[in-house]
Amino acid sequence: MKKSIILAAVVLATHLVNAGEWLTDLPKAQEQARKENKLVLMDFTGSDWCGWCIKLKKEVFDTKEFKEYADKNLVLVEIDFPRKKAQSEELKKANRALQAKYKIEGYPTIIVLNAEGKQVDELGYMRGGPKPFIEKLEKLKK
């Protein structure tokens, strides 16, 4: 009995830690989205220098409400262009290619793809925390 409770607690803790996990590989994210019938949310960000990006992360992406929503409905992909954080050359090249493909001109830019990989919207920072963001994403699911 004790082992079952401990195992259940470990599984739940692992799930909560991974909830809202951000990937960096779009092809893997698209594959997961197809399997789970979820939207892909790509966050084009300058995570360590862009003020609006940092604000969006803090006010929306880091909230419990958004993480719970994302876990059930989204595959999250961070396309980061940091100034101080180290990245592999391969990741930098992949991020630049996505930036060109989606014609990203500023940060933060959020590109939303359906499960088939078709772009369904482009978003940016929205005031009001996670609620307006989630409401917009709910409309895109339909």
PyMOL commands that set and color helices and strands:
alter all, ss='L'
color gray80, all
select helices_A, chain A and resi 2-18+26-36+51-61+64-73+89-101+130-141
alter helices_A, ss='H'
color red, helices_A
select strands_A, chain A and resi 22-23+39-45+74-80+109-113+119-123
alter strands_A, ss='S'
color yellow, strands_A
deselect
rebuild
show_as cartoon
